[in-house]
Amino acid sequence: QAQLAESGGGSVQAGGSLRLSCAVSGYTFTGTCTAWFRQTPGQERDLVAFTFVGKEVDSTYTETVDSLKDRFVMSQDIAKNMMYLQMNRLEPEDTAMYYCAADSRRWRVCTRRPDDYAYWGQGTQVTVSS
C-alpha cells in the first residue's frame, strides 16, 4: 500500500512562489501515473498536472493543464521517492487544498479523473492573498 504525504503549503502574497513536496513510500514509479490535484471548498478536485514515468527517460512525460502551464511545474526525484510542484506568480485564485496522488495500476494512459488515482496524500493548504 503506497503512502503519500504533502508538505510545503502555506500563505503567500500574490506574485510569490511556493514549492510543494510529496513524499512517496511503498510505490513503484516506473510505468505509473502520478499527479497533483487541487480543490476548493464545495468544488470538485481538479487536476493540476500528471506525470507518466516510462522505462526510459525519453518515455517519461508530464502534462500540466493549459491554464497553469506557464506558472506551475511538476517534477519528480524517483531516487528520493519525491514529487514536487513548483508554483510561480501565484494568484489569489490558486488558493486551494493541494493533493498529490498516484495510480495503483501500471502501463495505462494518465487521466485527469481523480477516481483513477488510488493513493492520495492528506493535502496541504495554499493560501494566496492579494
N, CA and C atoms as a LAMMPS dump frame, in Angstrom:
ITEM: TIMESTEP
0
ITEM: NUMBER OF ATOMS
390
ITEM: BOX BOUNDS ff ff ff
-5.0000000000000000e+02 5.0000000000000000e+02
-5.0000000000000000e+02 5.0000000000000000e+02
-5.0000000000000000e+02 5.0000000000000000e+02
ITEM: ATOMS id mol type element x y z
1 1 1 N 0.857 -1.187 0
2 1 2 C 0 0 0
3 1 3 C 0.898 1.243 0
4 2 1 N 0.715 2.063 -1.029
5 2 2 C 1.507 3.283 -1.12
6 2 3 C 1.018 4.311 -0.109
7 3 1 N 1.932 5.131 0.331
8 3 2 C 1.586 6.243 1.213
9 3 3 C 2.207 7.51 0.664
10 4 1 N 1.416 8.575 0.679
11 4 2 C 1.866 9.86 0.159
12 4 3 C 1.656 10.925 1.231
13 5 1 N 2.569 11.863 1.294
14 5 2 C 2.46 12.925 2.298
15 5 3 C 2.981 14.23 1.709
16 6 1 N 2.085 15.23 1.621
17 6 2 C 2.458 16.527 1.083
18 6 3 C 3.045 17.425 2.166
19 7 1 N 3.822 18.38 1.722
20 7 2 C 4.336 19.437 2.596
21 7 3 C 4.649 20.641 1.732
22 8 1 N 4.853 21.757 2.384
23 8 2 C 5.273 22.953 1.669
24 8 3 C 4.202 23.987 1.447
25 9 1 N 2.968 23.688 1.835
26 9 2 C 1.912 24.676 1.674
27 9 3 C 2.087 25.821 2.657
28 10 1 N 1.262 26.839 2.492
29 10 2 C 1.331 27.979 3.395
30 10 3 C 0.637 29.179 2.797
31 11 1 N 0.897 30.327 3.406
32 11 2 C 0.303 31.578 2.952
33 11 3 C 1.36 32.411 2.243
34 12 1 N 0.965 32.993 1.136
35 12 2 C 1.896 33.781 0.336
36 12 3 C 1.124 34.915 -0.317
37 13 1 N 1.818 36.001 -0.589
38 13 2 C 1.18 37.096 -1.294
39 13 3 C 1.163 36.837 -2.787
40 14 1 N 0.218 37.441 -3.449
41 14 2 C 0.127 37.294 -4.895
42 14 3 C 1.446 37.687 -5.554
43 15 1 N 1.828 36.892 -6.538
44 15 2 C 3.101 37.107 -7.209
45 15 3 C 4.233 36.28 -6.649
46 16 1 N 4.004 35.692 -5.474
47 16 2 C 5.035 34.886 -4.843
48 16 3 C 5.075 33.465 -5.385
49 17 1 N 5.944 32.664 -4.793
50 17 2 C 6.151 31.278 -5.227
51 17 3 C 6.118 30.338 -4.032
52 18 1 N 5.731 29.116 -4.3
53 18 2 C 5.801 28.036 -3.321
54 18 3 C 6.218 26.766 -4.043
55 19 1 N 6.886 25.9 -3.304
56 19 2 C 7.227 24.582 -3.832
57 19 3 C 6.631 23.539 -2.912
58 20 1 N 5.689 22.783 -3.448
59 20 2 C 5.087 21.691 -2.695
60 20 3 C 5.896 20.424 -2.916
61 21 1 N 6.008 19.63 -1.869
62 21 2 C 6.684 18.348 -1.946
63 21 3 C 5.716 17.244 -1.571
64 22 1 N 5.975 16.073 -2.103
65 22 2 C 5.164 14.895 -1.78
66 22 3 C 6.114 13.72 -1.601
67 23 1 N 6.176 13.207 -0.391
68 23 2 C 6.999 12.034 -0.102
69 23 3 C 6.168 10.788 -0.358
70 24 1 N 6.728 9.878 -1.148
71 24 2 C 6.008 8.672 -1.557
72 24 3 C 6.738 7.446 -1.03
73 25 1 N 6.003 6.528 -0.447
74 25 2 C 6.608 5.284 0.025
75 25 3 C 5.768 4.106 -0.426
76 26 1 N 6.398 2.939 -0.523
77 26 2 C 5.686 1.727 -0.907
78 26 3 C 5.129 1.762 -2.312
79 27 1 N 5.852 2.42 -3.215
80 27 2 C 5.309 2.635 -4.553
81 27 3 C 6.41 2.561 -5.594
82 28 1 N 6.059 1.975 -6.734
83 28 2 C 6.981 1.898 -7.867
84 28 3 C 6.565 2.929 -8.903
85 29 1 N 7.447 3.863 -9.213
86 29 2 C 7.104 4.922 -10.158
87 29 3 C 7.073 4.45 -11.601
88 30 1 N 7.959 3.546 -11.955
89 30 2 C 8.077 3.151 -13.356
90 30 3 C 6.773 2.535 -13.84
91 31 1 N 6.284 3.084 -14.939
92 31 2 C 5.064 2.571 -15.553
93 31 3 C 3.786 3.11 -14.957
94 32 1 N 3.91 4.109 -14.083
95 32 2 C 2.711 4.598 -13.409
96 32 3 C 2.497 6.087 -13.64
97 33 1 N 1.298 6.525 -13.294
98 33 2 C 0.918 7.931 -13.341
99 33 3 C 0.84 8.487 -11.93
100 34 1 N 1.446 9.641 -11.744
101 34 2 C 1.294 10.381 -10.501
102 34 3 C 0.829 11.784 -10.859
103 35 1 N 0.227 12.45 -9.912
104 35 2 C -0.415 13.713 -10.259
105 35 3 C -0.516 14.643 -9.058
106 36 1 N -0.767 15.894 -9.371
107 36 2 C -1.149 16.903 -8.388
108 36 3 C -2.556 17.374 -8.747
109 37 1 N -3.395 17.453 -7.721
110 37 2 C -4.744 17.993 -7.85
111 37 3 C -4.907 19.137 -6.864
112 38 1 N -5.942 19.928 -7.075
113 38 2 C -6.282 20.947 -6.092
114 38 3 C -7.794 21.035 -5.968
115 39 1 N -8.218 21.501 -4.804
116 39 2 C -9.648 21.543 -4.518
117 39 3 C -9.962 22.718 -3.611
118 40 1 N -11.038 23.425 -3.956
119 40 2 C -11.559 24.486 -3.099
120 40 3 C -12.873 24.01 -2.501
121 41 1 N -13.28 24.578 -1.38
122 41 2 C -14.5 24.113 -0.713
123 41 3 C -15.713 24.127 -1.631
124 42 1 N -16.431 23.034 -1.646
125 42 2 C -17.644 22.917 -2.447
126 42 3 C -17.414 22.617 -3.906
127 43 1 N -16.152 22.483 -4.289
128 43 2 C -15.827 22.219 -5.685
129 43 3 C -15.217 20.833 -5.843
130 44 1 N -15.199 20.369 -7.086
131 44 2 C -14.575 19.082 -7.364
132 44 3 C -13.05 19.229 -7.33
133 45 1 N -12.402 18.106 -7.174
134 45 2 C -10.949 18.081 -7.187
135 45 3 C -10.485 18.182 -8.645
136 46 1 N -9.666 19.153 -8.944
137 46 2 C -9.226 19.408 -10.31
138 46 3 C -7.756 19.048 -10.511
139 47 1 N -7.468 18.49 -11.659
140 47 2 C -6.089 18.156 -11.99
141 47 3 C -5.264 19.414 -12.189
142 48 1 N -4.041 19.388 -11.659
143 48 2 C -3.059 20.429 -11.952
144 48 3 C -2.07 19.91 -12.994
145 49 1 N -1.524 18.722 -12.75
146 49 2 C -0.547 18.121 -13.663
147 49 3 C -0.41 16.65 -13.349
148 50 1 N -0.013 15.877 -14.349
149 50 2 C 0.332 14.476 -14.113
150 50 3 C 1.63 14.131 -14.83
151 51 1 N 2.257 13.072 -14.355
152 51 2 C 3.491 12.562 -14.959
153 51 3 C 3.383 11.061 -15.133
154 52 1 N 3.781 10.598 -16.31
155 52 2 C 3.934 9.156 -16.553
156 52 3 C 5.429 8.878 -16.581
157 53 1 N 5.849 7.889 -15.811
158 53 2 C 7.255 7.504 -15.787
159 53 3 C 7.432 6.24 -16.6
160 54 1 N 8.149 6.362 -17.719
161 54 2 C 8.398 5.215 -18.554
162 54 3 C 9.671 4.496 -18.158
163 55 1 N 9.996 3.456 -18.92
164 55 2 C 11.216 2.699 -18.634
165 55 3 C 12.462 3.499 -18.996
166 56 1 N 12.323 4.343 -20.002
167 56 2 C 13.433 5.162 -20.451
168 56 3 C 13.132 6.627 -20.149
169 57 1 N 14.163 7.422 -20.047
170 57 2 C 13.978 8.841 -19.734
171 57 3 C 13.097 9.519 -20.766
172 58 1 N 13.308 9.179 -22.066
173 58 2 C 12.536 9.858 -23.108
174 58 3 C 11.116 9.331 -23.229
175 59 1 N 10.754 8.342 -22.423
176 59 2 C 9.363 7.882 -22.419
177 59 3 C 8.616 8.387 -21.198
178 60 1 N 9.234 9.264 -20.448
179 60 2 C 8.591 9.909 -19.312
180 60 3 C 8.058 11.257 -19.772
181 61 1 N 6.821 11.544 -19.418
182 61 2 C 6.263 12.83 -19.831
183 61 3 C 5.378 13.406 -18.739
184 62 1 N 5.261 14.719 -18.792
185 62 2 C 4.42 15.455 -17.851
186 62 3 C 3.471 16.346 -18.628
187 63 1 N 2.24 16.399 -18.189
188 63 2 C 1.265 17.318 -18.76
189 63 3 C 0.696 18.194 -17.649
190 64 1 N 0.636 19.463 -17.93
191 64 2 C 0.061 20.43 -16.999
192 64 3 C -1.155 21.055 -17.666
193 65 1 N -2.199 21.29 -16.91
194 65 2 C -3.401 21.884 -17.508
195 65 3 C -3.031 23.217 -18.149
196 66 1 N -3.67 23.514 -19.258
197 66 2 C -3.292 24.669 -20.07
198 66 3 C -3.267 25.97 -19.275
199 67 1 N -4.232 26.143 -18.401
200 67 2 C -4.35 27.412 -17.682
201 67 3 C -3.23 27.63 -16.674
202 68 1 N -2.455 26.581 -16.378
203 68 2 C -1.419 26.685 -15.343
204 68 3 C -0.011 26.439 -15.879
205 69 1 N 0.117 25.985 -17.112
206 69 2 C 1.423 25.508 -17.57
207 69 3 C 2.486 26.577 -17.659
208 70 1 N 2.108 27.846 -17.694
209 70 2 C 3.146 28.873 -17.727
210 70 3 C 3.584 29.296 -16.334
211 71 1 N 2.966 28.722 -15.294
212 71 2 C 3.331 29.112 -13.931
213 71 3 C 3.677 27.927 -13.035
214 72 1 N 3.111 26.759 -13.309
215 72 2 C 3.3 25.593 -12.437
216 72 3 C 4.144 24.539 -13.149
217 73 1 N 5.053 23.927 -12.401
218 73 2 C 5.904 22.88 -12.963
219 73 3 C 5.916 21.68 -12.016
220 74 1 N 5.532 20.519 -12.544
221 74 2 C 5.587 19.268 -11.777
222 74 3 C 6.886 18.56 -12.098
223 75 1 N 7.52 18.014 -11.071
224 75 2 C 8.735 17.249 -11.284
225 75 3 C 8.808 16.111 -10.281
226 76 1 N 9.765 15.231 -10.507
227 76 2 C 9.946 14.085 -9.617
228 76 3 C 11.424 13.824 -9.405
229 77 1 N 11.742 13.271 -8.256
230 77 2 C 13.06 12.728 -7.991
231 77 3 C 12.823 11.285 -7.558
232 78 1 N 12.858 10.379 -8.544
233 78 2 C 12.495 8.994 -8.259
234 78 3 C 13.464 8.361 -7.281
235 79 1 N 14.718 8.723 -7.366
236 79 2 C 15.713 8.155 -6.455
237 79 3 C 15.395 8.493 -5.005
238 80 1 N 14.745 9.629 -4.789
239 80 2 C 14.379 10.042 -3.445
240 80 3 C 12.909 9.778 -3.136
241 81 1 N 12.192 9.179 -4.087
242 81 2 C 10.753 8.915 -3.92
243 81 3 C 9.988 10.193 -3.589
244 82 1 N 10.264 11.226 -4.347
245 82 2 C 9.658 12.521 -4.105
246 82 3 C 8.997 13.058 -5.367
247 83 1 N 7.901 13.77 -5.167
248 83 2 C 7.25 14.531 -6.214
249 83 3 C 7.253 15.981 -5.781
250 84 1 N 7.251 16.9 -6.76
251 84 2 C 7.264 18.314 -6.446
252 84 3 C 6.297 19.063 -7.351
253 85 1 N 5.814 20.177 -6.833
254 85 2 C 5.036 21.101 -7.648
255 85 3 C 5.566 22.503 -7.363
256 86 1 N 6.264 23.054 -8.345
257 86 2 C 6.761 24.42 -8.232
258 86 3 C 5.684 25.361 -8.752
259 87 1 N 5.277 26.306 -7.911
260 87 2 C 4.198 27.226 -8.272
261 87 3 C 4.746 28.648 -8.233
262 88 1 N 4.692 29.31 -9.375
263 88 2 C 5.238 30.658 -9.516
264 88 3 C 4.135 31.655 -9.826
265 89 1 N 4.431 32.91 -9.562
266 89 2 C 3.485 34.012 -9.842
267 89 3 C 2.091 33.638 -9.366
268 90 1 N 2.016 33.25 -8.112
269 90 2 C 0.755 32.79 -7.558
270 90 3 C -0.285 33.892 -7.541
271 91 1 N -1.526 33.474 -7.721
272 91 2 C -2.67 34.372 -7.771
273 91 3 C -3.663 33.952 -6.686
274 92 1 N -4.496 34.888 -6.222
275 92 2 C -5.499 34.515 -5.217
276 92 3 C -6.367 33.33 -5.656
277 93 1 N -6.585 33.212 -6.962
278 93 2 C -7.403 32.099 -7.475
279 93 3 C -6.717 30.745 -7.317
280 94 1 N -5.448 30.742 -6.989
281 94 2 C -4.739 29.487 -6.752
282 94 3 C -4.943 28.97 -5.337
283 95 1 N -5.614 29.741 -4.505
284 95 2 C -5.903 29.308 -3.138
285 95 3 C -6.733 28.032 -3.17
286 96 1 N -6.221 26.981 -2.528
287 96 2 C -6.882 25.673 -2.559
288 96 3 C -6.111 24.709 -1.666
289 97 1 N -6.722 23.568 -1.451
290 97 2 C -6.001 22.433 -0.86
291 97 3 C -5.373 21.674 -2.014
292 98 1 N -4.092 21.39 -1.887
293 98 2 C -3.364 20.694 -2.938
294 98 3 C -3.042 19.274 -2.492
295 99 1 N -3.287 18.332 -3.402
296 99 2 C -3.098 16.924 -3.114
297 99 3 C -2.157 16.291 -4.139
298 100 1 N -1.286 15.404 -3.683
299 100 2 C -0.572 14.542 -4.607
300 100 3 C -1.295 13.197 -4.643
301 101 1 N -1.192 12.532 -5.78
302 101 2 C -1.931 11.292 -5.987
303 101 3 C -1.138 10.354 -6.869
304 102 1 N -1.43 9.063 -6.743
305 102 2 C -0.735 8.059 -7.542
306 102 3 C -1.71 6.972 -7.962
307 103 1 N -1.548 6.522 -9.189
308 103 2 C -2.382 5.448 -9.727
309 103 3 C -1.819 4.109 -9.259
310 104 1 N -2.694 3.184 -8.888
311 104 2 C -2.245 1.862 -8.457
312 104 3 C -1.959 0.943 -9.647
313 105 1 N -2.407 1.318 -10.823
314 105 2 C -2.24 0.466 -11.997
315 105 3 C -1.026 0.928 -12.798
316 106 1 N -0.502 0.078 -13.609
317 106 2 C 0.687 0.401 -14.384
318 106 3 C 0.405 0.286 -15.877
319 107 1 N 1.208 1.007 -16.643
320 107 2 C 1.172 0.973 -18.088
321 107 3 C -0.208 1.333 -18.624
322 108 1 N -0.752 2.41 -18.069
323 108 2 C -2.013 2.956 -18.529
324 108 3 C -1.828 4.405 -18.924
325 109 1 N -2.751 4.9 -19.719
326 109 2 C -2.733 6.311 -20.083
327 109 3 C -3.163 7.131 -18.872
328 110 1 N -2.401 8.167 -18.588
329 110 2 C -2.754 9.014 -17.448
330 110 3 C -4.01 9.814 -17.778
331 111 1 N -4.811 10.034 -16.75
332 111 2 C -6.061 10.761 -16.967
333 111 3 C -6.165 11.946 -16.008
334 112 1 N -7.202 12.74 -16.209
335 112 2 C -7.481 13.87 -15.334
336 112 3 C -8.485 13.519 -14.247
337 113 1 N -8.962 12.313 -14.248
338 113 2 C -10.033 11.924 -13.339
339 113 3 C -9.486 11.524 -11.976
340 114 1 N -9.924 12.175 -10.925
341 114 2 C -9.462 11.79 -9.579
342 114 3 C -9.729 10.322 -9.252
343 115 1 N -10.819 9.783 -9.775
344 115 2 C -11.177 8.388 -9.461
345 115 3 C -10.158 7.388 -9.996
346 116 1 N -9.337 7.811 -10.936
347 116 2 C -8.333 6.9 -11.495
348 116 3 C -7.068 6.832 -10.645
349 117 1 N -7.014 7.593 -9.579
350 117 2 C -5.843 7.608 -8.703
351 117 3 C -6.236 7.007 -7.36
352 118 1 N -5.594 5.9 -7.013
353 118 2 C -5.997 5.15 -5.824
354 118 3 C -5.383 5.691 -4.544
355 119 1 N -4.21 6.297 -4.659
356 119 2 C -3.476 6.715 -3.47
357 119 3 C -3.41 8.235 -3.411
358 120 1 N -3.652 8.761 -2.192
359 120 2 C -3.708 10.206 -2.01
360 120 3 C -2.987 10.615 -0.735
361 121 1 N -2.404 11.791 -0.788
362 121 2 C -1.907 12.386 0.433
363 121 3 C -3.041 13.067 1.175
364 122 1 N -2.702 13.642 2.314
365 122 2 C -3.714 14.276 3.161
366 122 3 C -4.014 15.703 2.715
367 123 1 N -3.199 16.233 1.852
368 123 2 C -3.413 17.578 1.345
369 123 3 C -2.601 18.615 2.096
370 124 1 N -2.272 19.689 1.395
371 124 2 C -1.585 20.816 2.019
372 124 3 C -2.248 22.096 1.518
373 125 1 N -2.557 22.991 2.426
374 125 2 C -3.294 24.197 2.088
375 125 3 C -2.361 25.274 1.546
376 126 1 N -2.801 25.871 0.448
377 126 2 C -2.103 27.019 -0.124
378 126 3 C -3.075 28.197 -0.128
379 127 1 N -2.666 29.282 0.475
380 127 2 C -3.494 30.48 0.528
381 127 3 C -2.714 31.646 -0.052
382 128 1 N -3.298 32.286 -1.057
383 128 2 C -2.643 33.399 -1.738
384 128 3 C -3.465 34.657 -1.487
385 129 1 N -2.857 35.652 -0.898
386 129 2 C -3.563 36.893 -0.592
387 129 3 C -3.2 37.965 -1.615
388 130 1 N -4.156 38.84 -1.843
389 130 2 C -3.938 39.9 -2.842
390 130 3 C -3.305 41.131 -2.215
